Structure formats: structure tokens, C-alpha cells
Amino acid sequence: MRNRELKTPRAALALALGATLAVTAVALPAQAATTAPATVRSASATADAAPPKLTNLAHLDFLLDDVPLLAGVAGHTTYRAAEEPVARAPWVYADRQSDGTFHRVGGGPITDAARGWYAQGAYDADDISRAAVVYLRDWKQNGTASSRTSAYELLRSLTYLQTTEGPNAGNVVLWQQHDGTLNPSAIPKELPDPSDSAESFWLARTVWALGEGYAGFRDADPAFASFLGDRMQLALGALGRQSLAQYPQTQVANGVSVPGWLIVGSAGATAEAVLGLSAYVSARPADTAARTALSHYSEGIAKLQSGSIGQWPFGALLPEANSPTFWHAWAGMQPAALTAASTTLGDASLQRSATTDLAQFTAQLLATGGPDNGWTPTPADRTQIAYGVDSRLEGLVAAADATGAGGLAALAGAQAAWYFGANRAGVPAYDPATGVCVDGIAADGTVNRNCGAESVIHTQLSMLALDAHPAIARAATALTRTTATQGLTVVEAESGTTTGTVTTVTPPSAWTGSANWSGGAYLQASDRSTVTVTLPTGHPAARILPIADLGPGGAGTTSWTASVGRLTLPLGRTDNVRPGEQGIAPSPVFLLPQTLPIPVPAQATTVTARVSGTARLDALLVQPVVSHLGLAGSSSLDVYVNATKLPVPQKLDATGPVTATSYDSSGRQVGRTQTVGAHGIIVVLPGGFTTVTPK
């Protein structure tokens, strides 16, 4: 992913075009309100009231600009190019100015001021395709005539970027300058280079837009839909020569068998193609080639599901085939894609995979602080962007609709609250009055107040989903601040005290190519050495997940104990090595968390490792037996998540009677909603979660 929405402001970049590319926009409030009304009530109490519309395409409209469809460019033309030689595309960035206005900006520095060229370009296929999806969905959902027009123009622009002839037919050029010139080899270099020389994220996103475009225009404009269908066939031809040609071959990554037929080896990219293929096959069920592609790609995504209750990554659908120890929130549409594919193909197993990710992993993710940019495998890159938030939200909403699981709808409200202030900055990340969003929120709460194409596109996809689900929208907008996140925490191995031969090693880079050495260092521990680390003060009963490099060089096992007062509690053993081929993994380093079978009680103060053999100890993940997310505002919501396969009682610390609803490990409600006293006890179901709201 080109993580462009996290760039620093570039006020020095002047636009080299004669037109003024600025717009007045109301700045987001600098701080969210922190005082709740005297009477707090559940959002469900206003179930009869229609919530205000949240979708506002004004800022996305502002990013759109005319793009000439240059004639005579070999392999590049589009629908009615001669009759309509101009289409539309969104500028990739929008830099916020000190007065609250925005400047539209291209990617990279200006390389030719006279022509207004950027090192990358003004527009790209990634954003053109996803913007088309926004307008298609708004047209379908709200009947907005201008959105139909915008979708039509964006799809014409996108298909101009698709190469129509030669060995790269069906692939897509990524970048385009403001004057319509294609830039197949951007600076810095993109892979593939040239950008249409192989399949790519942008080809996958083109399939997404083509599929939803065909479904949208099939009845409204059959001639245009037929053109989009032809371009889908062109894209499928390219995929058939590339990733689909590898089906059903598997590969190995650090000893783990993975599917070898995902687009660019990524379930994230493949999921976005699957969204388009699901829409296309639903609208054109007789297309057996598209149905087969949909089936094969969905199967591949599901095969990257990993972990289970209490076992990292807790049932998540991992994004990259080459790393069994890396999860990221951006490009995380796998649950939404598998839900769509399950419905289209009638394959219940795909829905089960999506639901496991959402009900188990996503619940734990929310309690740990939300959709971080990277768990590698510790929560390392804790920046959060709309792309990651929207990916979680769309998955939760789609699966709740498909399965009727009320718990997934409750989690959707908790996730969507990020936009309205329940985030690390404690400020709204979106202003429905202007359609302006933010480009990201850093781990320390720093807000990037630019509002580029990717961010506003995914924000508006979220708002469309919320407008279509008023109850979820009411819940989300009533939750404007975070009151508790008690989830995974990290204790560095090198923070401990040692006996025997133990050396602290600091690699040249914390990043191995597929994971991070937590804290940028690790302990090289010899036979019969020990490492004792102090657990976080005030920790609850918790599961301990030691992280060691299981790649070549380790030997034997490590036994673990906890100190509880004067007692020593055995916790279990972990491997120091796990034989297996490196395969397609970028590094032989294999930093896999291993869960100890015995949890530590809240009274435990330290954990000690005793090495038999040799070990490279990186860190400990401390996972509460019951994690807790707390949100508040004009309403409140607490979510308690069980990391074990047994029911766990949880004492509440409320100020008055509350309502508790229990959900199982698939997000389905179990039993009736109950009223619980201020300091009552609830039971959190195995691998499930319980929500608590005001009575």
C-alpha cells in the first residue's frame, strides 16, 4: 500500500496550473465535547427518530476534476472517447491550509511546472476506481442523479487507464497527469514497473469498480453496461494469465502452507476484486468464468484465516500470503468480501470465515484500541486511518445483515464511533456538514487534518453504510469518546532481569520484511539461562503469549512460570524453533506468538522464562482473560471480550442499573437481555462478548 494519507503537510508545494484549486471548507472542531448530558440514555431509546443523513459528497466532489482522454495513445481508449473526449477523476491529495481551505495536490514533487506534472501524477487508478464505487452506491441507495453522472465519468476515466492490447492487455496503468498524460513509471518506482506490466492492487480495484458499475448500469444504460462487461472480461483475461493460472497451487511461508493464487499474493487486494466479482456475478449469473474466478479467489482469502480463541491472531483473516505474523487494518475488506461471495455463491463456509474474523478477532481489536495500521505481530504501527476503519465497519455491517447476528451490529456501532470522536485524539474525524475527514490519527493522538482521496472515499463508504442502517448510525453518533481500552499489552523481553548467558541484540532494522522485532531488540538466551519480566501494574487475569524467533538457529524449548506472592505457578512451555521452509517469506525470522495454556491471575507480579537449548526472546503479549472497551457520549457502551473457551464471570463497576446482552463466538445473541445492578456480575461466553448499555 502507498500509505499516502499519512504524509506531512506540504505547504511549499505550489500548483503549477493556472486555475485556482482551493475550496473553502469548515475545519473540523479542534476538540470533541467531553461533557455528557446529565441524563445518559441508550441510543436505542430514540429508535423511532430518523437520524440525520451522514453522507456528504461535497469534499469528494471538490476533488473531482476534468481529465482529457488523449487520442492516439496505443492501447488506451474508453467508452465514447471520440464523442466525449473529457472524463472526470479525483486528485489524490487535499492539503489543508491554515484558513481551513484545501488545495488539491498530486503525488510527489512537481517535476514540470509548465505542464503541471508531478513525479507520480494528479490522479491514480486506485482512487478513481474506489470513488466510482462511492458514487455508484450513492446513486443506488439515494437515487442521486449527479452521482450517476459522476460514476459514469469516473468509470470512463478508469477504463482509459486499462491497457487494451499487447502482452499487458487487461492490466492497468496507475498514474495519470492533470493534462491526461499517462505515467506508467512513477517516481518513486511502483511495483510493477511499468505499472501495467503485471497484476496489481489497482487492477483488483478496477475489477471492484467494473463489477459494481456493471450491476449499477445493467438496466439503466445497457450499452454502457455492455462496455463495462467487456472490460471485465479483459481484466479477467489478465488475471487468468497471472494469479488465477496458479490455482490450486500452494506455497510455503515460514513453514505455513498458503494459497499461491491471490492477486499480488495479497488477500487485501484480492478481497477488493471479490467485492466487484460478487456484484458482477449476481447481475450476470451465466458468466461461468467470472463465477469460477470469484470462487477461487474467495477460497484463497479464507485459507489465510489464522489462530483461534486465545491463539494469535485470534481468527483473523491475514492480509499477506508471505507473512503468517503480520496483520494490517488498511485493505482489510476480506470479511466484507467473503460475506458478499458467500451470498452470491451460496457457500456458507465463506460466511463462517468472515464471521469468525469479525466476532472474535475484531472484538479483540476494538478492545485493544481499534484498527491499527500494523500488528507485526505486536501492535506496532498504531496509526489509524479511514481505510482501516471502513474495512472493519463494512465487514461488520455486511455480516450482520447476512447472518442476523446482533452482536456484529453492536460492534459496527462501536467501530463507526471512531469517526465521531471515539478515537485516540478524542476529536471528530469527520464533519457531516462539510464532508471533510482527516487523513489519519497517530498513536499519540496527533491528527493529520489533510483530507485526500483515499480517506474521503472510505469515509463516505462508511457513511453510506451507516445511512442504510439507522440503528447503527444512532449508536455510533451517540458515542463520542473512549473511556476504556483494556486489551493486548506488550512487555519487552529486554526489560527483564537475567541469569546465565543472555545478550541483548539490536538488529540494524526492527523490520524483518514480514514482522517487527518489538522494541527494535531481542534477547539471545543460552541453555539454562533465565529471563524474568515484570507484568504491567494492575493487570487483570491474563493469558501470556511469548514471542520468540522460531526460525533457524533456535533449539529446544522454554518453560514459563509466574510469581504469585510466595507461590510459583507453572504456565507451560513454548518452542524455541519450529522447523519449516522459509519459502516466500521475506526473512527466515519467524516471530509467532505462542499462547501459554495457564493464564496468570491478577495477583501475578512477574513471569520467568527458563531456557532449555537456545532462544531468541522478543516480547510477551499480555491478553486479558476478559478485555474491555468503554465508549461514552450521549449514550454509553461497554464491550467485554472473552479470550478463553470457558464462560467467565465479570464484575461490573457501573453507577446504576445497566442492560447486558451476551453474544457467542459468532456474534449471535444468547439468552435474553438482562438488567444488572450497579456492581452486578455478568457472564462472558466462551470466545464471545457481552455488551453493557444504560438501562
C-alpha positions in Angstrom: 0.0 0.0 0.0 1.2 3.5 -0.7 0.4 4.9 2.7 0.0 8.4 1.4 -2.7 9.7 3.7 -0.1 9.9 6.5 2.1 12.3 4.7 3.2 15.6 6.4 1.7 18.9 5.2 3.4 20.2 2.1 2.5 23.8 2.1 5.5 24.6 -0.1 4.1 22.6 -3.0 2.5 25.1 -5.3 0.1 24.1 -8.0 1.6 24.9 -11.4 -1.8 25.1 -13.1 -3.4 28.5 -13.9 -6.7 27.6 -12.2 -7.2 28.1 -8.5 -7.6 24.7 -6.9 -8.8 25.8 -3.5 -12.1 25.5 -1.8 -13.4 26.9 1.4 -14.3 24.2 3.9 -15.3 24.3 7.5 -12.5 22.9 9.6 -13.2 20.0 12.0 -13.6 21.0 15.6 -10.3 21.1 17.4 -11.7 19.1 20.4 -14.7 16.9 21.0 -17.2 17.7 23.6 -16.3 16.0 26.8 -19.3 16.7 29.0 -22.1 14.2 28.7 -25.7 15.3 29.3 -26.9 14.9 32.9 -29.2 12.1 31.8 -27.5 9.4 29.8 -29.7 7.1 27.8 -29.2 4.3 25.4 -29.3 5.1 21.7 -32.0 2.5 21.3 -34.3 4.8 23.3 -34.6 7.0 20.2 -35.1 4.2 17.8 -38.2 5.9 16.2 -36.3 9.1 15.3 -34.7 9.2 11.9 -31.1 10.1 12.3 -29.6 13.0 10.3 -28.1 12.0 7.0 -24.3 11.4 7.4 -23.3 11.0 3.7 -22.0 14.3 2.3 -20.1 14.1 -1.0 -19.1 17.7 -1.1 -15.4 17.3 -0.4 -15.2 14.3 -2.8 -17.0 16.4 -5.4 -14.3 19.1 -4.8 -11.5 16.6 -5.5 -13.0 15.7 -8.9 -11.6 17.5 -12.0 -11.8 17.2 -15.7 -9.3 14.9 -17.4 -8.7 14.9 -21.1 -8.9 11.5 -22.8 -6.0 11.8 -25.1 -6.5 10.2 -28.5 -3.8 8.2 -30.3 -2.3 6.6 -27.2 -1.7 3.0 -28.1 -3.8 0.6 -26.1 -5.8 3.3 -24.3 -9.3 4.4 -25.1 -12.7 4.3 -23.4 -16.4 4.4 -23.9 -17.5 7.2 -26.4 -14.0 8.7 -26.3 -14.4 10.5 -29.6 -17.8 11.9 -28.7 -16.9 12.7 -25.1 -13.2 13.5 -25.0 -13.2 14.6 -21.4 -13.9 12.5 -18.3 -13.5 13.1 -14.5 -11.0 11.9 -11.8 -10.2 12.8 -8.2 -7.0 14.5 -7.2 -5.1 12.2 -4.9 -4.4 14.6 -2.1 -6.0 17.6 -0.5 -3.7 19.7 1.8 -5.5 21.7 4.5 -4.5 25.3 4.6 -4.3 27.5 7.8 -7.6 29.2 6.9 -9.4 25.8 6.7 -9.5 25.6 2.9 -7.9 22.8 0.9 -5.5 22.7 -2.0 -5.8 19.7 -4.4 -2.3 18.2 -4.9 -0.8 15.4 -6.9 1.6 12.7 -5.8 5.3 13.6 -5.2 7.1 16.8 -6.1 6.4 18.9 -9.2 8.7 17.8 -12.0 7.5 20.0 -14.8 5.9 23.3 -13.6 5.0 24.4 -17.1 2.8 21.3 -17.7 1.8 20.8 -14.1 3.4 17.3 -13.9 4.1 15.5 -10.6 6.6 12.8 -10.0 3.7 10.4 -9.7 0.7 12.2 -11.1 -2.5 14.1 -10.3 -4.8 11.1 -10.5 -4.5 7.3 -10.0 -6.5 4.2 -10.8 -6.7 3.3 -7.1 -8.7 6.3 -6.2 -10.7 6.6 -9.5 -12.0 3.1 -9.0 -12.9 3.5 -5.4 -14.5 6.9 -6.0 -16.6 5.3 -8.7 -17.9 2.8 -6.1 -18.9 5.6 -3.8 -20.9 7.3 -6.4 -22.4 4.1 -7.7 -23.6 3.2 -4.1 -25.0 6.7 -3.5 -26.9 6.6 -6.8 -28.3 3.1 -5.9 -29.1 4.0 -2.3 -30.3 7.5 -2.6 -31.2 7.9 -6.3 -28.8 10.9 -6.6 -28.7 11.9 -10.3 -25.4 13.7 -10.0 -23.8 10.6 -8.5 -24.9 8.6 -11.6 -23.2 11.1 -13.8 -20.0 11.1 -11.6 -20.0 7.3 -11.6 -20.3 7.3 -15.4 -17.4 9.7 -15.9 -15.2 8.0 -13.4 -15.7 4.6 -15.0 -14.8 6.1 -18.4 -11.7 7.6 -16.9 -10.8 4.3 -15.2 -11.2 2.2 -18.3 -9.0 4.6 -20.2 -6.2 3.6 -17.9 -6.8 -0.1 -18.7 -4.4 -1.4 -21.4 -6.5 -3.0 -24.2 -3.8 -4.7 -26.4 -0.5 -6.3 -26.3 1.1 -8.6 -23.7 -0.2 -6.5 -20.8 -3.8 -6.3 -22.0 -6.2 -6.1 -19.2 -3.7 -4.7 -16.7 -4.0 -1.0 -15.6 -1.7 2.0 -15.7 -1.7 3.5 -12.2 -0.8 7.2 -12.6 -2.1 10.0 -14.9 -1.1 13.7 -15.1 -3.6 16.5 -15.0 -3.3 17.0 -18.7 -4.3 13.4 -19.4 -0.7 12.1 -20.0 -0.2 8.6 -18.6 2.8 8.0 -16.3 3.5 4.2 -16.3 6.8 4.6 -14.4 6.3 6.9 -11.4 8.9 8.3 -9.1 9.5 6.7 -6.6 9.2 3.5 -8.6 6.0 1.5 -8.1 5.9 -2.3 -8.5 5.1 -3.5 -11.0 7.1 -1.1 -13.2 5.7 -0.1 -15.7 2.5 -0.2 -13.7 0.6 -2.2 -16.3 3.3 -4.8 -16.7 1.7 -7.2 -14.2 -1.3 -7.5 -12.0 -1.6 -5.1 -9.1 -3.7 -3.6 -6.3 -5.1 -1.2 -8.9 -6.2 -4.0 -11.2 -8.0 -5.5 -8.3 -9.7 -2.2 -7.6 -10.6 -1.8 -11.2 -12.4 -5.2 -11.0 -14.2 -3.8 -7.9 -15.4 -0.8 -9.8 -16.2 -2.7 -13.0 -18.3 -5.2 -11.1 -20.4 -2.7 -9.2 -20.5 -0.5 -12.3 -21.9 -3.3 -14.5 -24.6 -4.1 -11.8 -25.5 -0.4 -11.5 -25.9 0.3 -15.2 -27.2 -3.0 -16.4 -30.8 -1.8 -16.6 -30.2 2.0 -16.6 -27.8 2.1 -19.5 -27.4 -1.3 -21.2 -24.9 -0.1 -23.8 -22.6 1.3 -21.2 -23.0 -1.8 -19.0 -22.1 -3.9 -22.0 -18.9 -1.9 -22.4 -18.1 -2.4 -18.7 -18.8 -6.1 -19.1 -16.3 -6.3 -22.0 -13.7 -4.5 -19.8 -14.4 -7.0 -17.0 -13.6 -9.8 -19.5 -10.4 -8.0 -20.4 -9.5 -7.8 -16.7 -10.4 -11.5 -16.1 -8.2 -12.4 -19.1 -5.3 -10.7 -17.4 -6.0 -12.4 -14.1 -6.3 -15.7 -15.8 -2.8 -15.4 -17.2 -1.4 -14.3 -13.9 -2.7 -15.2 -10.4 -5.6 -17.4 -11.4 -3.3 -19.5 -13.5 -1.6 -20.6 -10.3 -4.8 -22.2 -8.9 -4.8 -24.5 -6.9 -1.0 -24.4 -6.2 0.1 -23.6 -2.7 3.3 -22.0 -1.4 5.1 -22.0 2.0 5.9 -19.0 4.2 7.9 -19.8 7.3 6.7 -23.4 7.3 3.0 -22.4 6.8 1.1 -23.5 3.7 -0.6 -20.6 1.9 -2.6 -20.2 -1.3 -0.4 -19.4 -4.3 -3.2 -17.8 -6.4 -4.0 -14.5 -4.7 -3.6 -11.2 -6.6 -0.1 -10.0 -5.9 0.0 -12.5 -3.1 -2.4 -10.3 -1.1 -5.8 -11.2 0.4 -6.3 -7.5 0.8 -6.0 -6.8 -2.9 -8.0 -10.0 -3.8 -10.8 -9.0 -1.4 -11.5 -5.8 -3.3 -11.6 -7.7 -6.6 -14.0 -10.2 -4.9 -16.4 -7.4 -4.0 -16.6 -6.5 -7.7 -16.9 -10.0 -8.9 -19.7 -10.7 -6.4 -21.7 -7.8 -7.7 -20.9 -8.7 -11.3 -21.8 -12.4 -11.0 -25.0 -11.5 -9.1 -26.0 -9.3 -12.0 -24.7 -11.7 -14.7 -25.0 -15.2 -13.2 -24.4 -17.0 -16.5 -20.8 -15.8 -16.7 -19.1 -19.0 -15.6 -15.6 -17.6 -16.0 -16.4 -14.8 -13.5 -18.1 -17.2 -11.1 -15.1 -19.5 -11.2 -12.7 -16.6 -10.5 -14.9 -15.5 -7.6 -14.9 -19.0 -6.2 -11.2 -19.5 -6.4 -10.3 -16.1 -5.0 -12.7 -16.4 -2.1 -11.3 -19.8 -1.3 -7.8 -18.3 -1.3 -8.8 -15.5 1.1 -10.4 -17.9 3.5 -7.2 -20.1 3.6 -5.4 -17.2 5.2 -7.5 -17.4 8.3 -5.2 -18.0 11.3 -5.3 -18.5 15.0 -8.4 -19.2 17.2 -9.8 -18.2 20.6 -6.8 -17.1 22.7 -4.4 -18.0 19.9 -2.8 -15.2 17.9 -4.2 -13.7 15.6 -7.5 -14.8 17.2 -9.2 -16.0 14.0 -8.2 -13.0 11.8 -8.1 -13.2 8.0 -4.4 -12.3 7.4 -3.7 -10.0 4.5 -0.4 -11.2 3.1 0.4 -14.7 1.9 4.1 -14.2 2.6 3.8 -13.4 6.3 2.0 -15.5 8.9 2.9 -12.9 11.6 1.6 -9.6 10.0 -1.9 -8.1 10.1 -2.9 -4.6 8.9 -6.2 -2.8 9.0 -5.8 -1.0 5.7 -7.0 -3.0 2.7 -8.9 -5.2 5.2 -12.0 -5.9 3.2 -11.7 -9.7 3.5 -14.7 -10.2 5.8 -16.9 -7.9 3.7 -15.7 -9.7 0.5 -16.3 -13.2 1.9 -19.8 -12.2 3.1 -20.6 -11.0 -0.4 -19.2 -14.1 -2.1 -21.0 -16.4 0.3 -24.3 -14.8 -0.7 -23.5 -14.9 -4.4 -22.1 -18.4 -4.4 -24.3 -19.9 -1.8 -21.2 -21.1 0.2 -21.9 -21.0 3.9 -18.3 -21.8 4.7 -17.2 -18.4 3.4 -19.6 -16.7 5.8 -18.3 -18.7 8.7 -14.8 -17.5 7.9 -15.9 -13.9 7.8 -17.9 -14.2 11.0 -15.0 -15.7 12.9 -12.8 -12.8 12.0 -15.4 -10.2 12.9 -16.8 -11.7 16.1 -13.6 -12.9 17.6 -10.6 -11.0 16.2 -12.4 -7.7 15.6 -13.9 -7.7 19.1 -10.4 -8.1 20.5 -9.0 -5.5 18.1 -11.5 -2.9 19.3 -10.8 -3.6 23.0 -7.1 -3.1 22.2 -7.7 0.3 20.7 -9.1 -0.2 17.2 -7.9 -0.8 13.7 -4.2 -0.1 13.8 -2.1 0.1 10.7 0.0 -2.9 11.7 0.2 -5.8 14.2 3.6 -7.2 13.4 2.8 -9.3 15.4 2.7 -6.9 18.4 0.6 -3.8 17.8 3.5 -1.8 16.3 2.1 0.8 13.8 -0.8 2.2 15.9 -1.7 5.0 13.4 -5.3 4.6 12.3 -6.8 5.8 9.0 -10.3 5.8 7.5 -9.3 2.9 5.1 -8.8 0.6 8.1 -11.9 1.8 10.0 -14.1 1.4 6.9 -12.8 -2.0 6.2 -13.8 -3.2 9.7 -17.2 -1.4 9.6 -18.2 -2.6 6.1 -17.4 -6.2 7.1 -19.4 -6.0 10.4 -22.4 -4.4 8.7 -22.5 -6.8 5.8 -22.2 -9.9 8.0 -24.8 -8.6 10.5 -27.2 -8.2 7.5 -26.3 -11.6 6.2 -26.5 -13.6 9.4 -28.8 -11.5 11.6 -26.1 -11.6 14.3 -27.0 -8.6 16.5 -23.6 -8.6 18.2 -21.9 -7.7 14.9 -24.2 -4.8 14.5 -23.3 -3.7 18.1 -19.6 -3.9 17.2 -20.3 -1.9 14.0 -21.6 0.9 16.1 -18.6 0.8 18.3 -16.2 0.9 15.3 -18.1 3.7 13.5 -17.9 5.8 16.6 -14.2 6.4 15.6 -15.5 9.0 13.1 -17.4 10.9 15.7 -14.7 11.3 18.4 -14.2 7.8 20.0 -10.6 7.6 18.8 -7.1 8.3 20.3 -7.3 12.0 19.6 -10.7 12.4 21.2 -11.9 14.6 18.3 -14.3 14.0 15.4 -12.5 12.6 12.4 -15.4 13.6 10.1 -17.7 16.6 9.7 -21.1 15.6 8.2 -21.8 19.3 7.5 -18.9 19.6 5.0 -18.0 16.0 4.0 -14.4 16.7 5.3 -12.5 14.0 7.1 -8.9 13.6 8.4 -6.1 11.7 6.8 -5.2 9.8 9.9 -4.7 9.8 13.7 -1.3 8.8 15.1 -0.7 6.6 18.1 -0.1 9.7 20.3 -3.3 11.3 19.1 -1.8 13.7 16.6 -4.3 14.4 13.8 -3.4 14.7 10.1 -6.0 17.2 9.1 -5.4 16.9 5.4 -8.3 15.1 3.6 -7.1 13.2 0.5 -9.0 11.0 -1.9 -8.4 7.6 -0.2 -9.5 9.0 3.2 -12.7 10.7 2.0 -13.6 7.8 -0.3 -13.6 5.3 2.6 -15.2 7.8 5.0 -18.1 8.2 2.6 -18.4 4.4 2.0 -18.8 4.2 5.8 -21.3 7.0 5.9 -23.4 5.3 3.1 -23.3 2.1 5.2 -24.5 4.0 8.3 -27.2 5.8 6.5 -28.5 2.5 5.3 -28.5 1.2 8.9 -30.1 3.9 11.1 -29.9 2.0 14.3 -26.1 1.5 13.9 -25.8 5.2 12.9 -27.7 6.3 16.0 -25.4 4.2 18.2 -22.2 5.4 16.5 -23.1 9.1 16.7 -24.0 8.8 20.4 -20.5 7.5 21.3 -18.1 10.4 21.0 -15.3 9.5 23.4 -13.3 6.4 24.6 -13.4 5.7 28.3 -11.5 2.3 28.4 -9.3 0.1 26.2 -8.0 -2.8 28.2 -6.8 -5.3 25.6 -3.4 -6.6 24.4 -0.3 -5.0 26.0 3.4 -5.7 25.3 6.2 -6.4 27.7 9.7 -6.3 26.2 11.9 -9.3 26.9 14.9 -7.0 27.2 13.2 -5.1 30.1 13.7 -8.2 32.3 16.4 -9.3 34.7 18.5 -12.3 33.6 20.7 -15.1 34.8 23.2 -17.1 32.7 24.4 -16.1 29.3 21.9 -13.6 27.9 22.8 -10.9 25.4 20.7 -8.0 24.1 20.8 -7.9 20.3 19.7 -4.8 18.3 19.3 -5.7 14.6 20.1 -3.0 12.0 16.3 -2.7 11.4 13.4 -3.7 13.6 11.5 -4.7 10.4 12.4 -8.1 9.1 10.5 -7.9 5.9 7.4 -9.6 7.3 7.4 -8.7 11.0 8.9 -6.4 13.6 11.3 -7.1 16.4 9.2 -5.5 19.2 11.1 -2.5 20.6 13.8 -3.0 18.0 15.7 -5.6 20.0 15.6 -9.1 21.4 17.4 -11.3 23.9 19.8 -14.1 22.7 19.4 -16.6 25.6 21.6 -19.7 26.1 20.9 -23.0 27.7 19.8 -22.9 31.4 19.5 -19.1 31.3 16.5 -17.3 32.8 14.7 -14.1 32.0 12.2 -12.5 34.5 10.0 -9.7 33.3 7.6 -7.6 35.4 4.0 -7.6 34.4 2.1 -4.3 34.0 0.8 -2.8 37.3 -2.9 -3.5 37.9 -3.2 -6.1 35.1 -6.3 -8.3 35.2 -6.2 -12.1 34.9 -4.5 -12.7 31.6 -3.2 -15.1 29.0 0.5 -14.8 28.3 1.8 -15.1 24.7 5.6 -15.2 24.5 7.1 -14.2 21.2 10.4 -15.8 20.1 12.0 -16.2 16.7 11.1 -19.7 15.7 13.3 -19.6 12.6 16.6 -21.4 12.1 19.1 -21.0 15.0 17.0 -21.8 18.0 16.8 -25.1 19.7 14.8 -26.8 22.5 12.0 -25.2 24.5 11.4 -22.6 27.1 9.4 -23.2 30.3 7.4 -20.4 31.9 6.3 -19.7 35.4 4.6 -16.8 37.2 5.2 -15.4 40.7 2.0 -15.0 42.7 3.0 -13.8 46.2 5.3 -16.6 47.5 3.9 -19.1 45.1 5.4 -20.2 41.7 2.7 -21.0 39.2 3.7 -23.2 36.1 2.3 -21.7 32.9 3.5 -24.1 30.2 6.2 -24.4 27.6 6.9 -22.7 24.2 9.1 -23.8 21.3 12.4 -22.1 20.5 12.3 -23.3 16.9 9.7 -24.6 14.6 11.2 -26.4 11.6 9.9 -25.4 8.2 10.9 -23.8 4.9 11.3 -20.1 4.6 9.6 -20.3 1.2 8.2 -17.0 0.0 8.6 -15.3 3.4 11.0 -12.3 3.1 13.0 -13.4 6.1 13.8 -16.6 8.0 12.9 -14.8 11.2 9.5 -16.2 12.4 8.1 -14.1 15.3 5.0 -16.1 16.1 3.2 -15.5 19.5 2.6 -18.8 21.3 -0.1 -18.9 23.9 0.7 -20.5 27.3 -2.1 -22.8 28.4 -2.4 -21.5 32.0 -3.5 -17.8 32.5 -1.8 -15.7 35.1 -4.1 -14.4 37.9 -4.3 -10.6 38.6 -2.1 -11.1 41.6 0.9 -12.3 39.5 3.8 -9.8 39.5 6.4 -11.4 37.3 6.8 -14.1 34.6 10.1 -16.1 34.3 11.4 -17.9 31.2 13.8 -20.8 31.7 15.6 -21.7 28.5 16.4 -25.3 27.6 18.6 -25.0 24.4 18.9 -21.6 22.8 16.2 -19.0 22.3 15.8 -15.5 20.7 13.2 -14.0 23.0 11.5 -10.9 21.7 8.5 -9.9 23.9 5.4 -11.0 25.8 1.8 -10.2 24.7 -0.4 -9.9 27.7 -4.0 -10.6 26.8 -6.7 -10.1 29.5 -8.9 -13.1 30.0 -11.7 -10.5 29.6 -10.8 -7.5 27.6 -12.8 -4.3 27.9 -13.8 -1.5 25.5 -15.6 1.5 27.0 -17.3 4.3 25.0 -19.4 7.2 26.1 -21.2 10.3 24.9 -24.9 11.0 24.9 -25.1 7.2 25.4 -22.6 4.7 26.6 -21.4 1.2 25.6 -19.1 -1.3 27.3 -17.9 -4.4 25.5 -16.3 -7.3 27.4 -14.5 -9.9 25.3 -13.6 -13.4 26.5 -10.2 -14.8 25.4 -10.9 -18.3 26.6 -13.0 -21.3 25.7 -14.8 -21.2 29.1 -17.5 -18.9 30.3 -16.0 -16.1 32.5 -17.8 -14.1 35.2 -17.1 -10.3 35.1 -17.9 -7.9 37.8 -19.3 -4.5 36.7 -18.4 -1.1 38.1 -21.4 0.9 36.9 -23.1 3.8 38.7 -26.6 2.4 38.3 -28.5 -0.5 36.8 -27.5 -1.4 33.2 -28.6 -3.7 30.4 -26.4 -6.6 29.5 -26.6 -8.7 26.3 -24.5 -11.8 25.8 -23.2 -12.9 22.4 -21.4 -16.1 21.4 -18.3 -16.5 19.4 -20.2 -15.9 16.1 -21.8 -12.7 17.4 -25.3 -14.2 17.9 -27.3 -13.3 21.0 -27.6 -16.0 23.6 -30.5 -15.7 26.1 -32.5 -12.5 26.8 -31.1 -9.1 27.5 -30.9 -8.7 31.3 -30.9 -5.9 33.8 -27.9 -6.0 36.1 -27.3 -3.9 39.2 -24.5 -1.3 39.5 -22.0 -3.8 40.9 -23.5 -6.9 39.5 -21.8 -9.8 37.7 -22.2 -10.7 34.0 -21.0 -13.9 32.3 -19.0 -13.5 29.1 -19.5 -16.5 26.8 -16.5 -18.6 25.5 -14.8 -16.7 22.7 -17.7 -14.3 22.7 -18.5 -10.9 24.1 -21.1 -9.1 26.2 -22.3 -5.5 25.7 -23.5 -3.3 28.5 -25.6 -0.2 27.9 -27.6 2.2 30.1 -30.9 0.8 31.4 
